[in-house]
Structure formats: C-alpha cells, structure tokens
Amino acid sequence: MCSNADCGLTMAGLLADPLIAMVMHSDGVSPDLHAALWQRVEDASASRFWNETVGRGSVAAD
C-alpha cells in the first residue's frame, strides 16, 4: 500500500489504494477477482485458526 494513502485495511480501502490499483491493472486483475482472492485468504486463515485451536483434539473427549 502507498504509505500516504488514506484508506484502512478494508476491501474498499485496498481497492482504492493507488499502488494496489496500479499492480492490479498491470496484471489484468479485476476488483471482483481481487475481492475473491482476499475472501480465500480470510477463509484459509479462519480454517487454520480453527485447526490450531479446536480441530486437533484440544476438545476434551466424553
């Protein structure tokens, strides 16, 4: 992200950032594809957190 960009770490903010927009344009990435990528990252992160905290047998057996 541009250091002087006035946007937060939201999808709208990321899409409004001039540096990110320039890279997306040069790579031919649409805003929809960019949003889909971040959704996959969010899903993977949530799944990883779940596996590390709950999914690996940390829940007591009956």
C-alpha positions in Angstrom: 0.0 0.0 0.0 1.1 3.5 -0.5 2.3 5.0 2.7 0.4 8.2 2.2 -2.9 6.5 1.1 -5.8 7.5 3.3 -7.6 4.2 3.5 -7.9 1.4 6.0 -7.4 -2.3 5.7 -10.8 -2.9 4.3 -11.7 -4.3 0.9 -12.8 -0.9 -0.3 -9.6 0.7 1.1 -7.4 -1.9 -0.6 -9.1 -1.4 -3.9 -8.8 2.4 -3.6 -5.1 2.3 -2.8 -3.2 3.7 -5.9 -0.3 1.2 -5.7 -2.6 -1.8 -5.4 -4.8 -0.5 -8.2 -1.7 0.0 -10.5 -0.5 -3.5 -9.9 -4.0 -5.0 -10.4 -4.3 -3.1 -13.6 -0.9 -4.2 -14.9 -1.7 -7.8 -14.0 -5.2 -7.7 -15.5 -6.9 -8.4 -12.2 -10.4 -7.1 -11.8 -11.8 -5.8 -8.5 -14.0 -8.9 -8.3 -11.1 -11.3 -8.7 -9.1 -9.3 -6.1 -12.0 -9.5 -3.6 -12.3 -13.2 -4.3 -8.7 -13.7 -3.5 -9.0 -11.9 -0.2 -12.0 -14.0 0.7 -10.0 -17.1 0.1 -7.2 -15.7 2.3 -9.7 -14.9 5.0 -11.3 -18.4 4.8 -7.9 -20.1 4.9 -6.9 -18.0 7.9 -10.1 -18.9 9.7 -9.7 -22.6 8.9 -6.1 -22.6 10.1 -7.0 -20.8 13.3 -9.8 -23.4 13.8 -7.4 -26.3 13.2 -4.8 -24.9 15.6 -7.2 -24.2 18.4 -10.0 -26.7 18.2 -9.6 -29.1 15.4 -6.6 -31.0 16.6 -8.0 -32.8 19.6 -7.9 -30.0 22.1 -11.6 -30.5 22.8 -11.9 -33.0 25.7 -13.4 -36.3 24.8 -16.5 -37.6 26.6 
